[in-house]
C-alpha cells in the first residue's frame, strides 16, 4: 500500500498569551505591531477566553479527515501532518518531518472551502516549492465549496436557526452569508473568490427556500488599503434601515470552525450591532469536525487526486 502524507494547512493561532506578539509580528512579515494594535488583539483573545479554540479544532479536523480518507481508500495509506502559516509547526516543519519519514508524496489541503490567489494559492505554492526541494511530489486541493455534503451541512445548519424563528417572522429575517474579506486588488486579476461565495450562497438559498439571503464580508485586515465589502456590520445596519429586517442569521461559511473571527467578529461585534438596532442575533453552527462536513473534504481530496493523477474519479 502506498504511503501518502496528508498535509493539512491552516492559518494558525497563538497557543498562549506569550505567543500573540511573535504571531502578530509574523503576520506582519517581521514588523512588530504598534503597542495599541497588539493590545487590541490581546483584548480580543481575552474576550473569547484567552486563546482561540482554532489549534485544538484544526487538529481534530485533520485527524478526522485522515481517518475518513483511510476508511474510503484501499490503495493509499494516509499519514497526517499539520502545517501552519504563521506559527509552529510551520508548513516547512511539516514537510521536513514528511521527508524524514521517507514519504515521497503529499496530498495537501487548506482548511478553507474557497479558492483565492491571495489565500489558498499562497499555501499551495509555499508547500509545493519547499516539497520540490525535498524531491517530494505534491497534489494540491484548491477548493471544496461545491461538494454536495458541504452544501448539505450548511443547509441543515441554517435551517436549524430558521426553525428558532416563528414562521410568521421569516419575511423579516435576513440571512447573511460571509467569508473573510481580502484586499480589493485581487479583483484586478479576476480572482474567483467573490464569485465562489456568491455561488455558495445561491446553492444554499435554492435548498432552504428563503429569499432573503445576502452576501457580506468580514474580519478585514488593518492594512490601509481597500478590502472587499460590504462589511457584515455595515450590511446589517443597511438591511435594517432600508427593509426593516428584525432577525439576522449570520453564516460565516468561509470559515470551517469557531475561532477569533467567528467568536469575536460575529458573536460580539455583529451581535452588538443587532442589539443596538433592537434586532435578534442568530449564528449558524460551525462545522468543526462534523462527519458530514469532513466527508465533503474527503470526497474532494480523493476526486482531485484521481483527476490530477489521471485516475478514475469516484462519486
C-alpha positions in Angstrom: 0.0 0.0 0.0 1.3 3.4 -1.0 2.2 5.9 1.8 1.0 9.4 1.2 1.3 12.3 3.6 -1.9 14.2 4.2 -0.7 17.8 4.8 -3.5 19.8 6.4 -2.7 23.5 6.3 -4.3 26.3 8.3 -3.6 29.9 9.4 -2.6 29.0 12.9 -3.3 30.8 16.2 -1.4 31.7 19.4 -1.3 28.8 21.9 -0.9 31.1 24.8 -0.7 34.8 25.6 3.1 34.9 25.1 2.6 33.8 21.5 0.5 36.7 20.5 3.3 39.2 19.8 5.5 36.9 17.7 2.4 35.5 15.9 1.2 39.0 15.0 4.8 40.0 14.0 5.0 37.0 11.7 1.7 38.0 10.0 3.2 41.5 9.5 6.2 40.0 7.7 8.6 40.5 10.6 7.4 44.0 11.6 6.2 44.3 15.2 2.7 45.8 15.6 2.2 49.1 17.4 1.5 48.7 21.1 -2.1 49.8 20.5 -2.6 47.2 17.8 -1.1 44.5 20.0 -3.3 45.4 23.0 -6.4 45.4 20.7 -5.6 41.9 19.5 -4.8 40.7 23.0 -8.1 42.1 24.3 -10.0 40.2 21.6 -8.4 37.0 22.7 -9.2 37.7 26.3 -12.8 38.3 25.3 -13.1 34.8 23.9 -11.4 33.1 26.8 -7.7 33.9 26.4 -6.9 31.7 23.4 -8.7 30.6 20.3 -10.0 27.1 20.0 -8.6 27.0 16.5 -5.5 25.0 17.3 -7.4 22.2 19.0 -10.1 22.2 16.4 -7.7 22.1 13.5 -6.0 19.1 15.0 -9.3 17.3 15.4 -10.5 18.2 11.9 -7.2 16.9 10.5 -7.3 13.7 12.5 -11.0 13.1 11.4 -10.2 13.8 7.8 -7.2 11.4 7.8 -9.3 8.7 9.4 -12.1 9.2 6.9 -9.8 9.1 3.9 -8.2 5.9 5.1 -11.7 4.4 5.5 -12.6 5.4 1.9 -9.4 4.1 0.2 -7.9 0.7 -0.2 -4.7 1.5 -2.1 -3.3 4.5 -0.1 -2.3 4.8 3.5 -2.6 8.5 4.5 -0.4 9.7 7.3 -1.3 13.0 8.9 0.9 16.1 9.2 -0.3 19.6 10.1 1.5 22.7 8.7 0.6 26.3 9.8 1.1 29.6 8.0 2.0 31.9 10.9 3.1 29.7 13.9 4.7 26.4 14.6 4.5 23.8 13.3 5.1 25.8 10.1 4.4 24.3 6.7 8.1 23.8 6.2 8.4 22.0 9.5 5.7 19.5 8.5 7.4 18.9 5.2 10.7 18.3 6.9 9.0 15.7 9.1 7.5 14.1 6.0 10.9 13.9 4.3 12.5 12.5 7.4 9.9 9.7 7.4 10.9 8.8 3.8 7.5 9.7 2.3 7.8 11.0 -1.2 4.3 12.1 -1.9 2.0 14.7 -0.3 -1.7 15.5 -0.7 -2.2 19.0 0.7 -5.5 20.5 1.9 -6.0 24.1 3.1 -8.9 24.0 5.6 -10.9 26.7 3.9 -13.6 25.9 1.2 -13.0 28.7 -1.4 -10.0 29.4 -3.6 -8.2 32.7 -3.9 -4.8 33.5 -5.3 -4.3 35.6 -2.1 -5.0 32.7 0.3 -5.2 29.1 -0.8 -2.8 29.6 -3.7 -0.2 31.0 -1.3 -0.4 28.0 0.9 -0.2 25.6 -2.1 2.8 27.4 -3.6 4.6 27.5 -0.3 4.1 23.8 0.2 4.9 22.8 -3.4 8.0 24.9 -3.6 9.5 23.6 -0.4 8.5 20.0 -1.1 10.1 20.2 -4.5 13.4 21.0 -2.9 13.0 17.7 -1.0 12.0 15.8 -4.2 8.5 15.2 -2.8 5.5 15.2 -5.2 2.6 17.3 -4.1 -1.1 17.1 -5.2 -2.8 20.3 -4.0 -6.6 20.8 -3.5 -7.8 24.2 -4.5 -11.4 24.2 -3.1 -14.3 22.1 -1.9 -17.2 24.5 -1.7 -19.2 22.7 -4.4 -19.2 19.4 -2.7 -22.7 18.1 -2.0 -22.1 17.3 1.6 -20.6 20.7 2.2 -23.7 22.4 0.9 -25.9 20.0 2.8 -24.1 20.7 6.1 -24.8 24.4 5.7 -28.4 23.9 4.6 -29.0 21.9 7.8 -27.2 24.5 10.0 -29.1 27.4 8.5 -32.4 25.6 8.8 -31.8 24.9 12.4 -31.5 28.7 13.1 -34.5 29.4 10.9 -36.6 27.0 12.9 -35.9 29.0 16.0 -37.7 32.0 14.5 -41.5 31.9 14.2 -42.6 31.3 10.6 -44.6 34.5 10.5 -41.3 36.4 11.2 -39.4 34.8 8.3 -40.2 37.7 6.0 -38.3 40.0 8.4 -35.3 37.6 8.6 -32.1 38.3 6.7 -29.5 35.6 6.2 -26.0 37.0 5.8 -23.5 34.6 4.2 -20.0 35.7 4.7 -16.3 34.9 4.3 -13.0 36.6 5.3 -12.6 39.7 3.3 -9.5 40.1 1.1 -7.9 43.2 -0.4 -9.8 44.6 -3.4 -6.7 44.3 -5.6 -7.5 40.6 -6.1 -10.4 41.7 -8.3 -8.0 43.2 -10.8 -6.9 39.7 -11.7 -10.4 38.2 -11.9 -9.8 36.2 -8.7 -12.7 33.7 -8.4 -13.1 34.2 -4.6 -16.1 36.6 -4.6 -18.0 34.7 -7.2 -17.4 31.4 -5.3 -19.0 32.9 -2.2 -22.0 34.1 -4.3 -22.4 30.7 -5.8 -22.3 29.0 -2.4 -25.0 31.4 -1.1 -27.1 30.7 -4.2 -26.8 26.9 -3.7 -27.9 27.2 -0.1 -30.7 29.6 -0.9 -32.1 27.2 -3.5 -32.3 24.5 -0.9 -33.8 26.4 2.0 -36.4 28.2 0.1 -35.8 31.5 1.8 -35.4 34.5 -0.4 -33.7 36.9 2.0 -30.1 35.9 1.6 -27.3 38.4 1.3 -23.5 38.2 0.8 -21.2 40.1 3.2 -17.6 40.2 4.1 -15.9 40.3 7.5 -12.7 40.4 9.5 -10.8 42.7 7.1 -7.2 43.5 7.9 -5.9 46.8 9.0 -3.6 47.4 6.1 -4.6 50.9 4.9 -5.8 49.6 1.5 -9.4 48.9 0.5 -10.9 45.4 1.2 -13.8 43.7 -0.4 -17.2 44.8 1.0 -19.8 45.3 2.2 -18.7 44.5 5.7 -21.2 42.4 7.5 -21.8 45.0 10.2 -22.5 47.8 7.7 -24.7 45.4 5.7 -26.7 44.6 8.9 -27.4 48.3 9.5 -28.3 48.9 5.9 -30.7 46.0 5.7 -32.4 47.0 8.9 -32.8 50.7 7.9 -33.9 50.0 4.3 -36.0 46.9 4.7 -36.8 46.7 8.4 -35.3 43.2 8.9 -35.7 42.3 12.6 -33.8 38.9 12.7 -30.4 38.3 11.3 -28.8 34.9 10.8 -25.1 35.0 10.2 -23.5 32.2 8.2 -19.7 32.6 8.2 -19.1 29.7 5.9 -15.8 30.9 4.5 -14.5 29.6 7.8 -14.7 26.0 9.0 -14.8 26.3 12.8 -15.1 28.6 15.7 -12.1 30.9 16.2 -11.4 34.6 16.8 -13.1 35.8 13.6 -16.3 34.0 14.5 -16.4 34.2 18.3 -15.4 37.9 18.3 -16.2 39.4 14.9 -19.6 37.6 14.7 -20.7 36.7 18.2 -19.6 40.0 19.7 -19.4 42.7 17.0 -22.3 41.6 14.9 -24.4 40.9 17.9 -23.6 44.3 19.3 -24.9 45.9 16.0 -28.1 43.8 16.3 -28.5 44.7 20.0 -28.1 48.4 19.2 -30.7 48.2 16.4 -33.1 46.2 18.6 -32.8 43.2 16.4 -32.3 39.5 17.1 -28.9 37.8 16.5 -28.5 34.2 15.3 -25.5 32.5 14.0 -25.3 29.1 12.2 -23.3 26.4 14.0 -19.8 25.9 12.6 -18.9 22.5 11.2 -15.7 21.8 13.0 -15.2 18.1 12.8 -18.8 17.2 11.9 -18.6 14.0 9.9 -20.8 15.1 7.0 -18.6 18.2 6.6 -15.4 16.2 6.8 -16.7 13.7 4.2 -17.2 16.6 1.8 -13.5 17.4 2.1 -12.5 13.8 1.8 -14.6 13.4 -1.4 -12.9 16.4 -2.8 -9.5 15.2 -1.9 -10.0 11.7 -3.4 -11.5 13.0 -6.7 -9.0 15.8 -7.0 -6.2 13.3 -6.5 -7.6 10.9 -9.1 -8.2 13.8 -11.6 -4.7 15.3 -11.3 -3.1 11.9 -11.5 -5.3 10.7 -14.4 -7.1 8.1 -12.4 -10.8 7.3 -12.3 -12.9 9.6 -10.1 -15.4 8.4 -7.5 -18.9 9.7 -6.8 
